[in-house]
Amino acid sequence: MSVWQKTQNKYVVLNLESNSKASILKELAKHIAEKKDDVDASELAQALVDRERLSSTAIGAGVAIPHARLKLLKESHVLIAKSAKGVDFDAIDEKPVHLIFCILSPSKATENHLKLLSRVAKFLHDTSFKEQLIKASDEREVLSALAAKDNSY
């Protein structure tokens, strides 16, 4: 399953403006809803918040992978976002999050959702890949690094 195909040009946000976890989740939901007619921003934001209540999706080293499954979605989507100033996301290492991979899947696609989560997590264990994304100055650079990583697996 290609993370790059689930991201494409429409799901890259280089400069998140929010400064708290709750507001970041709302901002991510807004960006996705602007691109997807079948996604309601408030419903998505609530789904992301509900998931975060179970446990933080911040995996440490400046990275978070918020995710949710929604009934109305027909396919999975991945949004990559960056926060230059960093956000407190309740990470296990207590460091601010700068890089976010937001994963959305149809509610019935449990296996595919878990595969996407696993693939993204594997990608993010590569320090040089994370650095490429953090240093990327435009969407093209983000997507190029993602495509190269996808093709290497």
N, CA, C and O atoms as a GROMACS GRO file, in nm:
protein
  612
    1MET      N    1   0.084  -0.118   0.000
    1MET     CA    2   0.000   0.000   0.000
    1MET      C    3   0.089   0.124   0.000
    1MET      O    4   0.172   0.141   0.089
    2SER      N    5   0.072   0.209  -0.097
    2SER     CA    6   0.156   0.326  -0.114
    2SER      C    7   0.107   0.445  -0.031
    2SER      O    8  -0.006   0.492  -0.048
    3VAL      N    9   0.191   0.492   0.057
    3VAL     CA   10   0.159   0.612   0.135
    3VAL      C   11   0.155   0.733   0.041
    3VAL      O   12   0.069   0.820   0.055
    4TRP      N   13   0.248   0.736  -0.055
    4TRP     CA   14   0.253   0.846  -0.151
    4TRP      C   15   0.122   0.858  -0.227
    4TRP      O   16   0.071   0.969  -0.244
    5GLN      N   17   0.066   0.747  -0.272
    5GLN     CA   18  -0.061   0.752  -0.346
    5GLN      C   19  -0.175   0.803  -0.260
    5GLN      O   20  -0.267   0.867  -0.311
    6LYS      N   21  -0.170   0.775  -0.132
    6LYS     CA   22  -0.276   0.821  -0.042
    6LYS      C   23  -0.258   0.968  -0.003
    6LYS      O   24  -0.349   1.028   0.054
    7THR      N   25  -0.142   1.025  -0.033
    7THR     CA   26  -0.114   1.164   0.001
    7THR      C   27  -0.134   1.255  -0.120
    7THR      O   28  -0.217   1.346  -0.118
    8GLN      N   29  -0.059   1.228  -0.226
    8GLN     CA   30  -0.063   1.308  -0.348
    8GLN      C   31  -0.045   1.456  -0.316
    8GLN      O   32  -0.007   1.492  -0.204
    9ASN      N   33  -0.073   1.541  -0.410
    9ASN     CA   34  -0.051   1.684  -0.393
    9ASN      C   35  -0.150   1.752  -0.300
    9ASN      O   36  -0.123   1.861  -0.248
   10LYS      N   37  -0.263   1.688  -0.277
   10LYS     CA   38  -0.367   1.758  -0.203
   10LYS      C   39  -0.353   1.752  -0.052
   10LYS      O   40  -0.424   1.825   0.018
   11TYR      N   41  -0.266   1.671   0.001
   11TYR     CA   42  -0.260   1.653   0.145
   11TYR      C   43  -0.123   1.682   0.205
   11TYR      O   44  -0.068   1.600   0.279
   12VAL      N   45  -0.068   1.797   0.174
   12VAL     CA   46   0.057   1.841   0.235
   12VAL      C   47   0.034   1.982   0.290
   12VAL      O   48  -0.007   2.072   0.216
   13VAL      N   49   0.061   2.000   0.417
   13VAL     CA   50   0.048   2.131   0.482
   13VAL      C   51   0.183   2.163   0.542
   13VAL      O   52   0.227   2.096   0.635
   14LEU      N   53   0.248   2.266   0.490
   14LEU     CA   54   0.384   2.296   0.533
   14LEU      C   55   0.393   2.384   0.658
   14LEU      O   56   0.494   2.380   0.728
   15ASN      N   57   0.291   2.460   0.685
   15ASN     CA   58   0.300   2.555   0.796
   15ASN      C   59   0.174   2.553   0.881
   15ASN      O   60   0.086   2.639   0.865
   16LEU      N   61   0.163   2.457   0.970
   16LEU     CA   62   0.050   2.456   1.062
   16LEU      C   63   0.056   2.580   1.148
   16LEU      O   64   0.164   2.620   1.193
   17GLU      N   65  -0.058   2.641   1.172
   17GLU     CA   66  -0.062   2.766   1.247
   17GLU      C   67  -0.096   2.746   1.394
   17GLU      O   68  -0.059   2.828   1.478
   18SER      N   69  -0.164   2.638   1.426
   18SER     CA   70  -0.212   2.614   1.562
   18SER      C   71  -0.098   2.585   1.658
   18SER      O   72   0.012   2.547   1.617
   19ASN      N   73  -0.127   2.605   1.788
   19ASN     CA   74  -0.021   2.584   1.886
   19ASN      C   75  -0.060   2.492   2.002
   19ASN      O   76   0.008   2.488   2.104
   20SER      N   77  -0.170   2.416   1.984
   20SER     CA   78  -0.206   2.316   2.084
   20SER      C   79  -0.253   2.190   2.010
   20SER      O   80  -0.289   2.196   1.893
   21LYS      N   81  -0.251   2.077   2.080
   21LYS     CA   82  -0.291   1.952   2.016
   21LYS      C   83  -0.434   1.961   1.966
   21LYS      O   84  -0.462   1.922   1.852
   22ALA      N   85  -0.526   2.010   2.048
   22ALA     CA   86  -0.666   2.018   2.008
   22ALA      C   87  -0.685   2.107   1.885
   22ALA      O   88  -0.760   2.072   1.794
   23SER      N   89  -0.617   2.220   1.883
   23SER     CA   90  -0.632   2.310   1.768
   23SER      C   91  -0.563   2.254   1.644
   23SER      O   92  -0.608   2.279   1.532
   24ILE      N   93  -0.454   2.180   1.662
   24ILE     CA   94  -0.388   2.114   1.548
   24ILE      C   95  -0.482   2.012   1.486
   24ILE      O   96  -0.494   2.005   1.363
   25LEU      N   97  -0.548   1.932   1.569
   25LEU     CA   98  -0.641   1.831   1.517
   25LEU      C   99  -0.755   1.897   1.438
   25LEU      O  100  -0.797   1.845   1.334
   26LYS      N  101  -0.805   2.009   1.487
   26LYS     CA  102  -0.909   2.082   1.414
   26LYS      C  103  -0.855   2.136   1.282
   26LYS      O  104  -0.923   2.132   1.180
   27GLU      N  105  -0.733   2.187   1.285
   27GLU     CA  106  -0.671   2.241   1.164
   27GLU      C  107  -0.650   2.131   1.060
   27GLU      O  108  -0.675   2.152   0.941
   28LEU      N  109  -0.603   2.015   1.104
   28LEU     CA  110  -0.585   1.902   1.012
   28LEU      C  111  -0.720   1.864   0.951
   28LEU      O  112  -0.730   1.842   0.830
   29ALA      N  113  -0.822   1.855   1.034
   29ALA     CA  114  -0.956   1.819   0.986
   29ALA      C  115  -1.006   1.920   0.883
   29ALA      O  116  -1.067   1.882   0.783
   30LYS      N  117  -0.982   2.047   0.909
   30LYS     CA  118  -1.025   2.152   0.815
   30LYS      C  119  -0.956   2.135   0.680
   30LYS      O  120  -1.020   2.144   0.576
   31HIS      N  121  -0.825   2.112   0.681
   31HIS     CA  122  -0.750   2.095   0.556
   31HIS      C  123  -0.801   1.976   0.476
   31HIS      O  124  -0.814   1.984   0.354
   32ILE      N  125  -0.829   1.867   0.544
   32ILE     CA  126  -0.878   1.747   0.475
   32ILE      C  127  -1.018   1.771   0.421
   32ILE      O  128  -1.047   1.736   0.306
   33ALA      N  129  -1.106   1.830   0.502
   33ALA     CA  130  -1.244   1.854   0.460
   33ALA      C  131  -1.251   1.948   0.340
   33ALA      O  132  -1.342   1.938   0.258
   34GLU      N  133  -1.156   2.039   0.329
   34GLU     CA  134  -1.153   2.130   0.213
   34GLU      C  135  -1.127   2.055   0.083
   34GLU      O  136  -1.168   2.100  -0.024
   35LYS      N  137  -1.061   1.940   0.092
   35LYS     CA  138  -1.025   1.862  -0.027
   35LYS      C  139  -1.120   1.745  -0.053
   35LYS      O  140  -1.125   1.693  -0.164
   36LYS      N  141  -1.194   1.705   0.049
   36LYS     CA  142  -1.280   1.587   0.038
   36LYS      C  143  -1.425   1.625   0.067
   36LYS      O  144  -1.457   1.668   0.178
   37ASP      N  145  -1.511   1.609  -0.032
   37ASP     CA  146  -1.652   1.642  -0.014
   37ASP      C  147  -1.723   1.552   0.086
   37ASP      O  148  -1.821   1.592   0.148
   38ASP      N  149  -1.674   1.429   0.102
   38ASP     CA  150  -1.741   1.334   0.191
   38ASP      C  151  -1.688   1.336   0.334
   38ASP      O  152  -1.715   1.244   0.412
   39VAL      N  153  -1.613   1.440   0.369
   39VAL     CA  154  -1.559   1.452   0.504
   39VAL      C  155  -1.608   1.582   0.568
   39VAL      O  156  -1.590   1.690   0.512
   40ASP      N  157  -1.670   1.568   0.682
   40ASP     CA  158  -1.714   1.684   0.760
   40ASP      C  159  -1.604   1.720   0.859
   40ASP      O  160  -1.560   1.635   0.937
   41ALA      N  161  -1.559   1.844   0.856
   41ALA     CA  162  -1.445   1.885   0.940
   41ALA      C  163  -1.471   1.863   1.089
   41ALA      O  164  -1.383   1.815   1.160
   42SER      N  165  -1.589   1.897   1.136
   42SER     CA  166  -1.616   1.881   1.280
   42SER      C  167  -1.625   1.734   1.320
   42SER      O  168  -1.580   1.697   1.428
   43GLU      N  169  -1.683   1.650   1.233
   43GLU     CA  170  -1.690   1.506   1.261
   43GLU      C  171  -1.549   1.446   1.264
   43GLU      O  172  -1.516   1.365   1.351
   44LEU      N  173  -1.466   1.486   1.167
   44LEU     CA  174  -1.329   1.435   1.163
   44LEU      C  175  -1.249   1.482   1.284
   44LEU      O  176  -1.179   1.403   1.347
   45ALA      N  177  -1.261   1.609   1.317
   45ALA     CA  178  -1.188   1.662   1.433
   45ALA      C  179  -1.228   1.585   1.559
   45ALA      O  180  -1.143   1.552   1.641
   46GLN      N  181  -1.357   1.557   1.574
   46GLN     CA  182  -1.403   1.483   1.691
   46GLN      C  183  -1.348   1.341   1.692
   46GLN      O  184  -1.311   1.289   1.797
   47ALA      N  185  -1.344   1.277   1.574
   47ALA     CA  186  -1.289   1.141   1.564
   47ALA      C  187  -1.141   1.140   1.603
   47ALA      O  188  -1.095   1.048   1.671
   48LEU      N  189  -1.066   1.241   1.560
   48LEU     CA  190  -0.924   1.250   1.594
   48LEU      C  191  -0.906   1.275   1.744
   48LEU      O  192  -0.818   1.216   1.807
   49VAL      N  193  -0.988   1.363   1.800
   49VAL     CA  194  -0.982   1.392   1.944
   49VAL      C  195  -1.017   1.267   2.024
   49VAL      O  196  -0.950   1.235   2.122
   50ASP      N  197  -1.122   1.196   1.981
   50ASP     CA  198  -1.161   1.073   2.051
   50ASP      C  199  -1.048   0.971   2.050
   50ASP      O  200  -1.023   0.904   2.151
   51ARG      N  201  -0.979   0.959   1.938
   51ARG     CA  202  -0.867   0.865   1.929
   51ARG      C  203  -0.753   0.908   2.022
   51ARG      O  204  -0.692   0.824   2.088
   52GLU      N  205  -0.726   1.038   2.027
   52GLU     CA  206  -0.620   1.089   2.113
   52GLU      C  207  -0.650   1.065   2.260
   52GLU      O  208  -0.558   1.051   2.341
   53ARG      N  209  -0.778   1.061   2.295
   53ARG     CA  210  -0.815   1.037   2.436
   53ARG      C  211  -0.774   0.896   2.480
   53ARG      O  212  -0.749   0.873   2.599
   54LEU      N  213  -0.767   0.803   2.386
   54LEU     CA  214  -0.726   0.667   2.420
   54LEU      C  215  -0.579   0.665   2.460
   54LEU      O  216  -0.543   0.603   2.561
   55SER      N  217  -0.496   0.731   2.383
   55SER     CA  218  -0.354   0.752   2.412
   55SER      C  219  -0.298   0.842   2.304
   55SER      O  220  -0.348   0.847   2.192
   56SER      N  221  -0.195   0.913   2.340
   56SER     CA  222  -0.136   1.007   2.244
   56SER      C  223  -0.078   0.932   2.125
   56SER      O  224  -0.020   0.824   2.138
   57THR      N  225  -0.095   0.992   2.007
   57THR     CA  226  -0.038   0.934   1.886
   57THR      C  227   0.099   0.992   1.855
   57THR      O  228   0.156   0.965   1.750
   58ALA      N  229   0.152   1.072   1.948
   58ALA     CA  230   0.288   1.123   1.933
   58ALA      C  231   0.383   1.010   1.970
   58ALA      O  232   0.380   0.958   2.081
   59ILE      N  233   0.468   0.972   1.875
   59ILE     CA  234   0.555   0.856   1.895
   59ILE      C  235   0.695   0.894   1.942
   59ILE      O  236   0.781   0.808   1.957
   60GLY      N  237   0.717   1.022   1.965
   60GLY     CA  238   0.848   1.068   2.009
   60GLY      C  239   0.930   1.120   1.893
   60GLY      O  240   0.892   1.106   1.777
   61ALA      N  241   1.042   1.180   1.925
   61ALA     CA  242   1.136   1.235   1.826
   61ALA      C  243   1.069   1.336   1.734
   61ALA      O  244   1.105   1.347   1.617
   62GLY      N  245   0.971   1.410   1.786
   62GLY     CA  246   0.908   1.518   1.709
   62GLY      C  247   0.802   1.475   1.610
   62GLY      O  248   0.769   1.550   1.519
   63VAL      N  249   0.748   1.353   1.626
   63VAL     CA  250   0.654   1.298   1.528
   63VAL      C  251   0.524   1.252   1.595
   63VAL      O  252   0.525   1.199   1.706
   64ALA      N  253   0.412   1.276   1.524
   64ALA     CA  254   0.281   1.224   1.568
   64ALA      C  255   0.210   1.163   1.447
   64ALA      O  256   0.228   1.207   1.333
   65ILE      N  257   0.129   1.061   1.476
   65ILE     CA  258   0.052   0.995   1.370
   65ILE      C  259  -0.095   0.987   1.414
   65ILE      O  260  -0.145   0.878   1.442
   66PRO      N  261  -0.163   1.102   1.421
   66PRO     CA  262  -0.306   1.095   1.454
   66PRO      C  263  -0.380   1.020   1.344
   66PRO      O  264  -0.347   1.031   1.226
   67HIS      N  265  -0.481   0.944   1.385
   67HIS     CA  266  -0.553   0.865   1.285
   67HIS      C  267  -0.696   0.840   1.330
   67HIS      O  268  -0.728   0.844   1.449
   68ALA      N  269  -0.781   0.814   1.230
   68ALA     CA  270  -0.921   0.786   1.259
   68ALA      C  271  -0.981   0.707   1.145
   68ALA      O  272  -0.930   0.707   1.032
   69ARG      N  273  -1.089   0.639   1.177
   69ARG     CA  274  -1.165   0.569   1.074
   69ARG      C  275  -1.305   0.631   1.070
   69ARG      O  276  -1.366   0.653   1.174
   70LEU      N  277  -1.353   0.659   0.949
   70LEU     CA  278  -1.482   0.726   0.932
   70LEU      C  279  -1.574   0.644   0.844
   70LEU      O  280  -1.530   0.586   0.744
   71LYS      N  281  -1.702   0.640   0.879
   71LYS     CA  282  -1.800   0.562   0.804
   71LYS      C  283  -1.813   0.604   0.659
   71LYS      O  284  -1.823   0.519   0.571
   72LEU      N  285  -1.814   0.734   0.632
   72LEU     CA  286  -1.844   0.782   0.497
   72LEU      C  287  -1.728   0.774   0.398
   72LEU      O  288  -1.749   0.789   0.278
   73LEU      N  289  -1.608   0.751   0.448
   73LEU     CA  290  -1.494   0.744   0.356
   73LEU      C  291  -1.500   0.619   0.270
   73LEU      O  292  -1.541   0.512   0.315
   74LYS      N  293  -1.459   0.635   0.146
   74LYS     CA  294  -1.454   0.522   0.053
   74LYS      C  295  -1.312   0.467   0.039
   74LYS      O  296  -1.294   0.351   0.001
   75GLU      N  297  -1.213   0.549   0.069
   75GLU     CA  298  -1.074   0.506   0.060
   75GLU      C  299  -0.991   0.578   0.167
   75GLU      O  300  -1.038   0.674   0.228
   76SER      N  301  -0.871   0.531   0.188
   76SER     CA  302  -0.782   0.591   0.288
   76SER      C  303  -0.712   0.714   0.232
   76SER      O  304  -0.694   0.728   0.111
   77HIS      N  305  -0.672   0.802   0.324
   77HIS     CA  306  -0.601   0.924   0.289
   77HIS      C  307  -0.494   0.950   0.394
   77HIS      O  308  -0.511   0.915   0.511
   78VAL      N  309  -0.384   1.013   0.351
   78VAL     CA  310  -0.277   1.050   0.443
   78VAL      C  311  -0.244   1.197   0.420
   78VAL      O  312  -0.219   1.239   0.307
   79LEU      N  313  -0.245   1.274   0.527
   79LEU     CA  314  -0.205   1.414   0.521
   79LEU      C  315  -0.073   1.427   0.596
   79LEU      O  316  -0.059   1.378   0.707
   80ILE      N  317   0.023   1.495   0.534
   80ILE     CA  318   0.151   1.522   0.599
   80ILE      C  319   0.153   1.670   0.633
   80ILE      O  320   0.129   1.755   0.547
   81ALA      N  321   0.183   1.701   0.757
   81ALA     CA  322   0.184   1.840   0.800
   81ALA      C  323   0.308   1.867   0.885
   81ALA      O  324   0.364   1.778   0.949
   82LYS      N  325   0.349   1.994   0.882
   82LYS     CA  326   0.467   2.036   0.959
   82LYS      C  327   0.432   2.157   1.045
   82LYS      O  328   0.354   2.244   1.005
   83SER      N  329   0.492   2.161   1.162
   83SER     CA  330   0.480   2.276   1.250
   83SER      C  331   0.622   2.324   1.282
   83SER      O  332   0.697   2.255   1.352
   84ALA      N  333   0.657   2.439   1.232
   84ALA     CA  334   0.792   2.491   1.253
   84ALA      C  335   0.820   2.516   1.401
   84ALA      O  336   0.929   2.489   1.450
   85LYS      N  337   0.720   2.569   1.472
   85LYS     CA  338   0.742   2.601   1.614
   85LYS      C  339   0.726   2.480   1.705
   85LYS      O  340   0.774   2.482   1.819
   86GLY      N  341   0.659   2.376   1.658
   86GLY     CA  342   0.639   2.256   1.739
   86GLY      C  343   0.517   2.269   1.827
   86GLY      O  344   0.477   2.379   1.865
   87VAL      N  345   0.458   2.155   1.860
   87VAL     CA  346   0.335   2.152   1.938
   87VAL      C  347   0.346   2.045   2.046
   87VAL      O  348   0.396   1.935   2.021
   88ASP      N  349   0.299   2.078   2.166
   88ASP     CA  350   0.293   1.978   2.273
   88ASP      C  351   0.182   1.880   2.238
   88ASP      O  352   0.065   1.916   2.234
   89PHE      N  353   0.220   1.755   2.211
   89PHE     CA  354   0.125   1.652   2.168
   89PHE      C  355   0.122   1.537   2.268
   89PHE      O  356   0.079   1.426   2.236
   90ASP      N  357   0.169   1.565   2.390
   90ASP     CA  358   0.176   1.461   2.495
   90ASP      C  359   0.262   1.343   2.453
   90ASP      O  360   0.226   1.227   2.476
   91ALA      N  361   0.375   1.372   2.391
   91ALA     CA  362   0.466   1.268   2.344
   91ALA      C  363   0.532   1.197   2.462
   91ALA      O  364   0.551   1.256   2.568
   92ILE      N  365   0.566   1.071   2.440
   92ILE     CA  366   0.629   0.995   2.548
   92ILE      C  367   0.765   1.052   2.588
   92ILE      O  368   0.808   1.038   2.702
   93ASP      N  369   0.834   1.117   2.493
   93ASP     CA  370   0.963   1.178   2.525
   93ASP      C  371   0.948   1.325   2.566
   93ASP      O  372   1.048   1.393   2.591
   94GLU      N  373   0.823   1.372   2.572
   94GLU     CA  374   0.788   1.508   2.614
   94GLU      C  375   0.844   1.617   2.522
   94GLU      O  376   0.847   1.734   2.560
   95LYS      N  377   0.886   1.580   2.401
   95LYS     CA  378   0.937   1.678   2.306
   95LYS      C  379   0.823   1.726   2.217
   95LYS      O  380   0.728   1.652   2.192
   96PRO      N  381   0.832   1.850   2.168
   96PRO     CA  382   0.727   1.901   2.080
   96PRO      C  383   0.725   1.827   1.946
   96PRO      O  384   0.828   1.778   1.898
   97VAL      N  385   0.608   1.821   1.887
   97VAL     CA  386   0.590   1.755   1.758
   97VAL      C  387   0.605   1.858   1.647
   97VAL      O  388   0.547   1.966   1.652
   98HIS      N  389   0.686   1.823   1.546
   98HIS     CA  390   0.707   1.908   1.430
   98HIS      C  391   0.654   1.845   1.302
   98HIS      O  392   0.626   1.915   1.204
   99LEU      N  393   0.641   1.714   1.301
   99LEU     CA  394   0.601   1.640   1.181
   99LEU      C  395   0.481   1.552   1.214
   99LEU      O  396   0.484   1.473   1.309
  100ILE      N  397   0.375   1.566   1.133
  100ILE     CA  398   0.250   1.492   1.158
  100ILE      C  399   0.207   1.419   1.032
  100ILE      O  400   0.198   1.478   0.924
  101PHE      N  401   0.180   1.291   1.048
  101PHE     CA  402   0.118   1.210   0.943
  101PHE      C  403  -0.022   1.178   0.993
  101PHE      O  404  -0.037   1.099   1.087
  102CYS      N  405  -0.125   1.236   0.935
  102CYS     CA  406  -0.263   1.211   0.974
  102CYS      C  407  -0.322   1.108   0.877
  102CYS      O  408  -0.327   1.131   0.757
  103ILE      N  409  -0.366   0.995   0.931
  103ILE     CA  410  -0.416   0.885   0.849
  103ILE      C  411  -0.566   0.867   0.872
  103ILE      O  412  -0.612   0.857   0.985
  104LEU      N  413  -0.641   0.864   0.762
  104LEU     CA  414  -0.785   0.842   0.766
  104LEU      C  415  -0.820   0.722   0.681
  104LEU      O  416  -0.765   0.704   0.572
  105SER      N  417  -0.910   0.640   0.731
  105SER     CA  418  -0.952   0.521   0.657
  105SER      C  419  -1.102   0.501   0.675
  105SER      O  420  -1.161   0.550   0.771
  106PRO      N  421  -1.163   0.426   0.582
  106PRO     CA  422  -1.303   0.388   0.602
  106PRO      C  423  -1.316   0.302   0.728
  106PRO      O  424  -1.225   0.227   0.761
  107SER      N  425  -1.427   0.313   0.797
  107SER     CA  426  -1.442   0.239   0.923
  107SER      C  427  -1.433   0.088   0.906
  107SER      O  428  -1.395   0.018   1.000
  108LYS      N  429  -1.467   0.036   0.789
  108LYS     CA  430  -1.463  -0.109   0.768
  108LYS      C  431  -1.326  -0.158   0.718
  108LYS      O  432  -1.308  -0.278   0.699
  109ALA      N  433  -1.233  -0.068   0.698
  109ALA     CA  434  -1.102  -0.105   0.641
  109ALA      C  435  -0.997  -0.120   0.750
  109ALA      O  436  -0.890  -0.060   0.740
  110THR      N  437  -1.026  -0.198   0.850
  110THR     CA  438  -0.934  -0.213   0.964
  110THR      C  439  -0.796  -0.262   0.920
  110THR      O  440  -0.695  -0.205   0.961
  111GLU      N  441  -0.791  -0.364   0.838
  111GLU     CA  442  -0.662  -0.421   0.797
  111GLU      C  443  -0.580  -0.319   0.718
  111GLU      O  444  -0.461  -0.302   0.745
  112ASN      N  445  -0.641  -0.252   0.622
  112ASN     CA  446  -0.569  -0.152   0.545
  112ASN      C  447  -0.524  -0.035   0.632
  112ASN      O  448  -0.416   0.020   0.611
  113HIS      N  449  -0.607   0.004   0.727
  113HIS     CA  450  -0.572   0.112   0.819
  113HIS      C  451  -0.447   0.076   0.898
  113HIS      O  452  -0.355   0.157   0.912
  114LEU      N  453  -0.444  -0.046   0.949
  114LEU     CA  454  -0.328  -0.092   1.026
  114LEU      C  455  -0.203  -0.103   0.938
  114LEU      O  456  -0.093  -0.075   0.985
  115LYS      N  457  -0.220  -0.144   0.813
  115LYS     CA  458  -0.107  -0.151   0.721
  115LYS      C  459  -0.049  -0.013   0.695
  115LYS      O  460   0.073   0.004   0.694
  116LEU      N  461  -0.137   0.086   0.674
  116LEU     CA  462  -0.088   0.223   0.653
  116LEU      C  463  -0.014   0.274   0.777
  116LEU      O  464   0.094   0.331   0.766
  117LEU      N  465  -0.072   0.253   0.895
  117LEU     CA  466  -0.007   0.295   1.018
  117LEU      C  467   0.130   0.231   1.032
  117LEU      O  468   0.228   0.298   1.068
  118SER      N  469   0.137   0.104   1.005
  118SER     CA  470   0.264   0.031   1.017
  118SER      C  471   0.367   0.084   0.918
  118SER      O  472   0.483   0.103   0.953
  119ARG      N  473   0.325   0.107   0.796
  119ARG     CA  474   0.416   0.155   0.692
  119ARG      C  475   0.471   0.293   0.727
  119ARG      O  476   0.591   0.318   0.716
  120VAL      N  477   0.382   0.382   0.769
  120VAL     CA  478   0.425   0.517   0.809
  120VAL      C  479   0.520   0.510   0.927
  120VAL      O  480   0.623   0.578   0.929
  121ALA      N  481   0.489   0.428   1.026
  121ALA     CA  482   0.577   0.414   1.142
  121ALA      C  483   0.715   0.364   1.101
  121ALA      O  484   0.816   0.411   1.153
  122LYS      N  485   0.720   0.267   1.008
  122LYS     CA  486   0.850   0.218   0.959
  122LYS      C  487   0.927   0.331   0.891
  122LYS      O  488   1.047   0.347   0.914
  123PHE      N  489   0.859   0.407   0.808
  123PHE     CA  490   0.924   0.519   0.739
  123PHE      C  491   0.986   0.615   0.840
  123PHE      O  492   1.097   0.664   0.821
  124LEU      N  493   0.913   0.642   0.948
  124LEU     CA  494   0.955   0.744   1.043
  124LEU      C  495   1.065   0.698   1.138
  124LEU      O  496   1.116   0.777   1.217
  125HIS      N  497   1.101   0.572   1.131
  125HIS     CA  498   1.218   0.524   1.206
  125HIS      C  499   1.347   0.565   1.136
  125HIS      O  500   1.455   0.556   1.194
  126ASP      N  501   1.337   0.608   1.012
  126ASP     CA  502   1.452   0.651   0.933
  126ASP      C  503   1.478   0.800   0.960
  126ASP      O  504   1.405   0.886   0.910
  127THR      N  505   1.580   0.829   1.037
  127THR     CA  506   1.611   0.966   1.075
  127THR      C  507   1.637   1.056   0.955
  127THR      O  508   1.593   1.171   0.954
  128SER      N  509   1.706   1.006   0.854
  128SER     CA  510   1.735   1.091   0.737
  128SER      C  511   1.607   1.124   0.661
  128SER      O  512   1.596   1.234   0.606
  129PHE      N  513   1.511   1.032   0.656
  129PHE     CA  514   1.383   1.059   0.592
  129PHE      C  515   1.308   1.169   0.667
  129PHE      O  516   1.255   1.262   0.606
  130LYS      N  517   1.303   1.158   0.800
  130LYS     CA  518   1.237   1.262   0.880
  130LYS      C  519   1.303   1.397   0.857
  130LYS      O  520   1.234   1.498   0.843
  131GLU      N  521   1.435   1.400   0.854
  131GLU     CA  522   1.506   1.526   0.833
  131GLU      C  523   1.474   1.584   0.696
  131GLU      O  524   1.458   1.706   0.682
  132GLN      N  525   1.465   1.499   0.594
  132GLN     CA  526   1.427   1.546   0.460
  132GLN      C  527   1.292   1.615   0.464
  132GLN      O  528   1.275   1.723   0.407
  133LEU      N  529   1.197   1.554   0.532
  133LEU     CA  530   1.063   1.612   0.539
  133LEU      C  531   1.063   1.743   0.617
  133LEU      O  532   0.998   1.840   0.577
  134ILE      N  533   1.134   1.745   0.726
  134ILE     CA  534   1.138   1.867   0.808
  134ILE      C  535   1.206   1.982   0.735
  134ILE      O  536   1.165   2.097   0.748
  135LYS      N  537   1.309   1.951   0.656
  135LYS     CA  538   1.381   2.055   0.582
  135LYS      C  539   1.312   2.094   0.452
  135LYS      O  540   1.345   2.198   0.394
  136ALA      N  541   1.217   2.015   0.406
  136ALA     CA  542   1.149   2.042   0.278
  136ALA      C  543   1.085   2.181   0.281
  136ALA      O  544   1.017   2.218   0.377
  137SER      N  545   1.108   2.256   0.174
  137SER     CA  546   1.054   2.392   0.168
  137SER      C  547   0.928   2.404   0.084
  137SER      O  548   0.864   2.509   0.082
  138ASP      N  549   0.892   2.297   0.014
  138ASP     CA  550   0.768   2.301  -0.063
  138ASP      C  551   0.708   2.160  -0.074
  138ASP      O  552   0.771   2.060  -0.040
  139GLU      N  553   0.585   2.154  -0.124
  139GLU     CA  554   0.513   2.027  -0.135
  139GLU      C  555   0.588   1.928  -0.223
  139GLU      O  556   0.591   1.808  -0.194
  140ARG      N  557   0.649   1.978  -0.329
  140ARG     CA  558   0.721   1.891  -0.423
  140ARG      C  559   0.832   1.814  -0.351
  140ARG      O  560   0.848   1.695  -0.374
  141GLU      N  561   0.907   1.881  -0.265
  141GLU     CA  562   1.015   1.816  -0.191
  141GLU      C  563   0.961   1.710  -0.095
  141GLU      O  564   1.019   1.602  -0.080
  142VAL      N  565   0.850   1.741  -0.029
  142VAL     CA  566   0.788   1.644   0.062
  142VAL      C  567   0.745   1.521  -0.015
  142VAL      O  568   0.775   1.408   0.025
  143LEU      N  569   0.674   1.542  -0.125
  143LEU     CA  570   0.623   1.430  -0.203
  143LEU      C  571   0.734   1.350  -0.271
  143LEU      O  572   0.723   1.229  -0.286
  144SER      N  573   0.839   1.417  -0.311
  144SER     CA  574   0.953   1.348  -0.371
  144SER      C  575   1.020   1.255  -0.269
  144SER      O  576   1.052   1.141  -0.301
  145ALA      N  577   1.040   1.305  -0.148
  145ALA     CA  578   1.100   1.223  -0.043
  145ALA      C  579   1.008   1.106  -0.008
  145ALA      O  580   1.055   0.994   0.014
  146LEU      N  581   0.879   1.132  -0.003
  146LEU     CA  582   0.783   1.026   0.028
  146LEU      C  583   0.779   0.920  -0.082
  146LEU      O  584   0.775   0.801  -0.053
  147ALA      N  585   0.780   0.964  -0.208
  147ALA     CA  586   0.778   0.869  -0.321
  147ALA      C  587   0.902   0.781  -0.319
  147ALA      O  588   0.894   0.660  -0.340
  148ALA      N  589   1.017   0.842  -0.293
  148ALA     CA  590   1.142   0.765  -0.287
  148ALA      C  591   1.138   0.663  -0.174
  148ALA      O  592   1.182   0.549  -0.190
  149LYS      N  593   1.086   0.703  -0.060
  149LYS     CA  594   1.076   0.612   0.055
  149LYS      C  595   0.978   0.499   0.024
  149LYS      O  596   1.006   0.382   0.054
  150ASP      N  597   0.866   0.534  -0.034
  150ASP     CA  598   0.766   0.432  -0.071
  150ASP      C  599   0.825   0.329  -0.167
  150ASP      O  600   0.801   0.209  -0.154
  151ASN      N  601   0.902   0.377  -0.263
  151ASN     CA  602   0.960   0.287  -0.364
  151ASN      C  603   1.072   0.200  -0.307
  151ASN      O  604   1.104   0.095  -0.364
  152SER      N  605   1.131   0.242  -0.195
  152SER     CA  606   1.240   0.164  -0.137
  152SER      C  607   1.189   0.048  -0.053
  152SER      O  608   1.268  -0.038  -0.011
  153TYR      N  609   1.060   0.043  -0.026
  153TYR     CA  610   1.001  -0.064   0.056
  153TYR      C  611   0.927  -0.163  -0.030
  153TYR      O  612   0.871  -0.260   0.021
   0.00000   0.00000   0.00000
